[in-house]
């Protein structure tokens, strides 16, 4: 026999709707939190069981702990106000130094640094990031200047000098 969902009291939403509402509310907060500021949300990711939310923030000049703390407090307040009854582990931070870029805006702060770029065709290039613009970027590689469009890139990341 199939287990049945617990009955819903009059006026209460089922858990699946509450979770969907919570996720939508948090996404709305994330979409508007850094409007017209030097910081931006790179990624937000829920665990499969919705017990953990990870949010990565980056900035045109990097990120400070104060920026992460402010966003953590805003999300925490939303979690406290929402009728979702399960605890959520919240992690707000910045991407690691060698984490692949998720969006074009991340390139500009890394001008002059050495990148590894993998194209959609599987080609791998290494070089110094010279320029960025709205449609792409340019690397100085051992064989010369190499332009890229963001759409043609599968992954880019900073190569750390160890």
VOBA-1610 file (N, C-alpha, C; in pm, whole numbers, padded with zeros to 5 digits, always signed):
BEGIN
Unk+00084-00117+00000Unk+00000+00000+00000Unk+00089+00125+00000Unk+00052+00222-00078Unk+00128+00346-00092Unk+00104+00437+00029Unk+00212+00497+00079Unk+00198+00592+00190Unk+00130+00718+00140Unk+00039+00767+00218Unk-00034+00888+00179Unk+00027+01009+00248Unk+00016+01121+00179Unk+00064+01246+00237Unk-00025+01283+00354Unk+00030+01349+00455Unk-00053+01389+00568Unk-00162+01484+00521Unk-00275+01482+00585Unk-00384+01570+00543Unk-00343+01717+00560Unk-00399+01800+00476Unk-00373+01943+00481Unk-00488+02009+00554Unk-00455+02083+00660Unk-00558+02153+00734Unk-00612+02268+00650Unk-00733+02305+00675Unk-00796+02413+00600Unk-00710+02538+00608Unk-00681+02596+00494Unk-00602+02718+00488Unk-00452+02695+00483Unk-00405+02572+00505Unk-00262+02542+00499Unk-00224+02492+00362Unk-00104+02523+00322Unk-00053+02474+00194Unk+00017+02340+00217Unk+00014+02251+00118Unk+00094+02128+00129Unk+00242+02163+00136Unk+00323+02072+00194Unk+00467+02096+00210Unk+00535+02128+00077Unk+00497+02059-00030Unk+00560+02084-00159Unk+00536+02227-00205Unk+00416+02279-00179Unk+00387+02419-00216Unk+00462+02516-00126Unk+00472+02482+00003Unk+00548+02568+00094Unk+00694+02578+00051Unk+00751+02463+00015Unk+00891+02464-00029Unk+00908+02542-00158Unk+00818+02523-00253Unk+00826+02597-00379Unk+00813+02747-00352Unk+00724+02784-00259Unk+00706+02925-00224Unk+00832+02981-00157Unk+00893+02901-00068Unk+01017+02944-00003Unk+01128+02966-00105Unk+01146+02870-00193Unk+01250+02883-00295Unk+01227+03004-00384Unk+01102+03028-00422Unk+01069+03145-00506Unk+01096+03275-00430Unk+01061+03279-00302Unk+01084+03399-00221Unk+01233+03429-00208Unk+01312+03326-00186Unk+01457+03345-00174Unk+01516+03388-00309Unk+01468+03328-00418Unk+01520+03368-00549Unk+01486+03514-00579Unk+01368+03558-00541Unk+01329+03698-00560Unk+01421+03789-00479Unk+01450+03750-00355Unk+01542+03828-00272Unk+01680+03834-00338Unk+01731+03719-00385Unk+01863+03716-00449Unk+01867+03800-00575Unk+01761+03794-00655Unk+01757+03870-00781Unk+01763+04020-00757Unk+01710+04068-00646Unk+01704+04211-00622Unk+01803+04264-00520Unk+01876+04178-00455Unk+01959+04220-00342Unk+02074+04313-00382Unk+02142+04284-00491Unk+02260+04361-00529Unk+02237+04451-00651Unk+02115+04487-00680Unk+02087+04569-00798Unk+02168+04698-00792Unk+02235+04728-00902Unk+02316+04851-00916Unk+02428+04860-00812Unk+02483+04745-00773Unk+02595+04743-00680Unk+02712+04669-00743Unk+02824+04671-00675Unk+02946+04609-00728Unk+02950+04459-00705Unk+02850+04403-00636Unk+02847+04261-00606Unk+02733+04194-00681Unk+02741+04063-00693Unk+02637+03988-00765Unk+02636+03844-00718Unk+02521+03782-00728Unk+02507+03641-00693Unk+02552+03559-00813Unk+02650+03473-00791Unk+02703+03387-00895Unk+02619+03261-00907Unk+02579+03208-00791Unk+02510+03080-00791Unk+02434+03064-00660Unk+02316+03003-00670Unk+02246+02956-00550Unk+02205+02813-00578Unk+02228+02728-00479Unk+02207+02585-00500Unk+02145+02522-00376Unk+02033+02454-00394Unk+01968+02379-00287Unk+02015+02235-00292Unk+02030+02173-00176Unk+02057+02029-00172Unk+01931+01955-00215Unk+01945+01830-00254Unk+01831+01750-00300Unk+01720+01741-00197Unk+01756+01738-00070Unk+01654+01725+00035Unk+01608+01861+00089Unk+01650+01969+00028Unk+01612+02107+00066Unk+01651+02140+00210Unk+01754+02077+00260Unk+01800+02107+00396Unk+01919+02202+00396Unk+01975+02231+00277Unk+02092+02317+00270Unk+02080+02408+00148Unk+02108+02535+00170Unk+02113+02634+00063Unk+02252+02696+00062Unk+02319+02687-00053Unk+02452+02746-00070Unk+02439+02861-00169Unk+02489+02977-00130Unk+02485+03096-00216Unk+02627+03147-00230Unk+02673+03163-00354Unk+02805+03219-00382Unk+02789+03359-00440Unk+02865+03451-00385Unk+02860+03592-00423Unk+02999+03632-00474Unk+03002+03715-00576Unk+03128+03768-00626Unk+03110+03918-00643Unk+03218+03987-00675Unk+03211+04131-00693Unk+03309+04178-00797Unk+03281+04295-00849Unk+03369+04351-00952Unk+03510+04373-00898Unk+03523+04394-00768Unk+03653+04410-00704Unk+03672+04305-00594Unk+03600+04194-00602Unk+03607+04091-00498Unk+03493+04107-00399Unk+03497+04027-00293Unk+03389+04025-00194Unk+03448+04033-00055Unk+03379+04102+00034Unk+03422+04109+00174Unk+03330+04023+00260Unk+03374+03994+00379Unk+03293+03917+00472Unk+03165+03994+00508Unk+03175+04126+00511Unk+03057+04207+00543Unk+02947+04191+00439Unk+02985+04181+00313Unk+02888+04160+00206Unk+02817+04026+00225Unk+02895+03922+00252Unk+02838+03788+00272Unk+02750+03784+00396Unk+02793+03849+00503Unk+02716+03852+00628Unk+02583+03923+00608Unk+02584+04033+00534Unk+02460+04106+00509Unk+02359+04022+00433Unk+02404+03953+00330Unk+02315+03868+00252Unk+02268+03750+00337Unk+02357+03693+00418Unk+02320+03584+00507Unk+02208+03626+00601Unk+02219+03745+00657Unk+02115+03796+00748Unk+01982+03816+00676Unk+01988+03868+00554Unk+01864+03891+00479Unk+01793+03759+00448Unk+01870+03659+00405Unk+01810+03528+00376Unk+01762+03464+00506Unk+01841+03476+00612Unk+01802+03420+00741Unk+01671+03478+00791Unk+01652+03608+00775Unk+01526+03672+00817Unk+01409+03617+00736Unk+01430+03597+00608Unk+01324+03540+00524Unk+01292+03397+00569Unk+01395+03319+00598Unk+01373+03182+00647Unk+01296+03182+00779Unk+01328+03276+00868Unk+01261+03285+00997Unk+01113+03322+00983Unk+01081+03406+00884Unk+00944+03453+00864Unk+00857+03352+00790Unk+00918+03267+00712Unk+00843+03174+00626Unk+00788+03057+00707Unk+00669+03007+00671Unk+00611+02896+00746Unk+00676+02759+00720Unk+00781+02753+00640Unk+00851+02626+00618Unk+00902+02577+00754Unk+00875+02452+00787Unk+00902+02405+00922Unk+01029+02323+00939Unk+01105+02304+00835Unk+01229+02226+00846Unk+01349+02321+00854Unk+01451+02286+00933Unk+01570+02372+00939Unk+01645+02370+00805Unk+01701+02483+00772Unk+01780+02495+00649Unk+01919+02544+00688Unk+02020+02468+00650Unk+02159+02511+00670Unk+02191+02610+00559Unk+02229+02730+00596Unk+02256+02837+00500Unk+02405+02866+00496Unk+02463+02861+00376Unk+02603+02896+00356Unk+02610+03006+00251Unk+02662+03121+00291Unk+02684+03231+00198Unk+02833+03259+00196Unk+02892+03259+00077Unk+03035+03282+00066Unk+03071+03325-00075Unk+03198+03323-00102Unk+03245+03358-00236Unk+03302+03233-00302Unk+03304+03230-00435Unk+03362+03114-00503Unk+03510+03102-00469Unk+03562+02982-00468Unk+03704+02961-00443Unk+03788+03023-00552Unk+03915+03043-00523Unk+04005+03111-00616Unk+04014+03042-00751Unk+04001+02910-00754Unk+04011+02840-00882Unk+03878+02780-00928Unk+03767+02830-00870Unk+03634+02785-00912Unk+03605+02838-01052Unk+03556+02755-01142Unk+03523+02803-01277Unk+03424+02919-01273Unk+03439+03010-01368Unk+03349+03124-01378Unk+03211+03076-01421Unk+03107+03140-01366Unk+02969+03107-01403Unk+02905+03213-01491Unk+02965+03330-01495Unk+02903+03439-01572Unk+03009+03534-01626Unk+02978+03600-01737Unk+03074+03692-01800Unk+03125+03802-01706Unk+03043+03848-01615Unk+03083+03957-01526Unk+03204+03920-01439Unk+03231+03792-01421Unk+03342+03750-01337Unk+03478+03770-01402Unk+03482+03785-01533Unk+03611+03794-01602Unk+03687+03923-01572Unk+03617+04035-01569Unk+03683+04166-01562Unk+03778+04179-01443Unk+03740+04126-01328Unk+03826+04140-01210Unk+03954+04058-01218Unk+03963+03972-01320Unk+04081+03886-01332Unk+04174+03927-01446Unk+04158+04048-01499Unk+04249+04096-01603Unk+04393+04086-01554Unk+04479+04035-01642Unk+04620+04020-01608Unk+04653+03887-01544Unk+04552+03813-01503Unk+04577+03682-01441Unk+04579+03573-01548Unk+04641+03463-01514Unk+04652+03350-01606Unk+04526+03263-01593Unk+04463+03236-01709Unk+04341+03155-01712Unk+04364+03027-01792Unk+04281+02928-01762Unk+04269+02810-01846Unk+04126+02814-01900Unk+04114+02806-02032Unk+03985+02815-02099Unk+03963+02687-02178Unk+03845+02627-02157Unk+03806+02510-02234Unk+03688+02550-02321Unk+03700+02530-02451Unk+03593+02567-02544Unk+03487+02457-02550Unk+03375+02488-02613Unk+03270+02389-02633Unk+03318+02273-02720Unk+03421+02297-02801Unk+03479+02192-02885Unk+03582+02108-02811Unk+03609+02142-02684Unk+03705+02066-02604Unk+03848+02114-02613Unk+03871+02222-02686Unk+04006+02278-02696Unk+04040+02348-02564Unk+04165+02335-02521Unk+04208+02396-02396Unk+04319+02497-02426Unk+04299+02618-02374Unk+04397+02726-02393Unk+04437+02779-02256Unk+04562+02823-02246Unk+04611+02891-02127Unk+04675+03021-02169Unk+04651+03124-02091Unk+04711+03253-02122Unk+04667+03360-02026Unk+04724+03478-02043Unk+04690+03592-01958Unk+04568+03663-02015Unk+04474+03693-01926Unk+04353+03764-01967Unk+04388+03910-01991Unk+04368+03954-02116Unk+04403+04092-02152Unk+04283+04186-02148Unk+04176+04147-02213Unk+04060+04235-02228Unk+03931+04157-02210Unk+03828+04227-02165Unk+03694+04171-02158Unk+03596+04274-02212Unk+03485+04226-02266Unk+03377+04316-02307Unk+03245+04243-02291Unk+03138+04298-02343Unk+03006+04240-02324Unk+02987+04106-02394Unk+03066+04079-02498Unk+03046+03956-02575Unk+03156+03852-02558Unk+03273+03895-02506Unk+03381+03798-02493Unk+03504+03856-02428Unk+03616+03790-02452Unk+03742+03828-02388Unk+03857+03784-02477Unk+03978+03831-02440Unk+04096+03799-02519Unk+04209+03752-02426Unk+04271+03640-02466Unk+04386+03587-02393Unk+04513+03609-02472Unk+04621+03633-02401Unk+04754+03633-02461Unk+04810+03493-02436Unk+04816+03412-02542Unk+04864+03274-02530Unk+05007+03265-02584Unk+05076+03155-02564Unk+05211+03140-02618Unk+05216+03152-02771Unk+05103+03126-02838Unk+05100+03135-02985Unk+05043+03267-03035Unk+05011+03359-02945Unk+04957+03489-02985Unk+04825+03520-02918Unk+04762+03628-02962Unk+04635+03671-02904Unk+04523+03580-02952Unk+04436+03541-02860Unk+04326+03451-02893Unk+04196+03512-02839Unk+04104+03552-02930Unk+03975+03604-02883Unk+03876+03489-02857Unk+03785+03509-02763Unk+03681+03412-02730Unk+03549+03485-02714Unk+03442+03422-02755Unk+03309+03470-02718Unk+03266+03387-02598Unk+03186+03445-02509Unk+03142+03372-02390Unk+03062+03248-02430Unk+02985+03259-02539Unk+02902+03147-02583Unk+02984+03027-02630Unk+03108+03048-02671Unk+03193+02940-02723Unk+03275+02872-02614Unk+03260+02918-02488Unk+03342+02868-02378Unk+03261+02775-02288Unk+03315+02658-02264Unk+03252+02564-02170Unk+03291+02602-02027Unk+03420+02634-02007Unk+03467+02663-01872Unk+03592+02750-01877Unk+03601+02844-01784Unk+03721+02924-01763Unk+03749+02928-01614Unk+03877+02923-01580Unk+03915+02934-01439Unk+04054+02994-01430Unk+04081+03055-01316Unk+04212+03112-01288Unk+04309+02999-01257Unk+04429+03008-01313Unk+04536+02914-01280Unk+04618+02977-01167Unk+04621+02910-01055Unk+04692+02964-00940Unk+04841+02936-00951Unk+04926+03032-00917Unk+05073+03016-00931Unk+05134+02945-00811Unk+05128+02813-00810Unk+05188+02737-00698Unk+05322+02686-00735
//
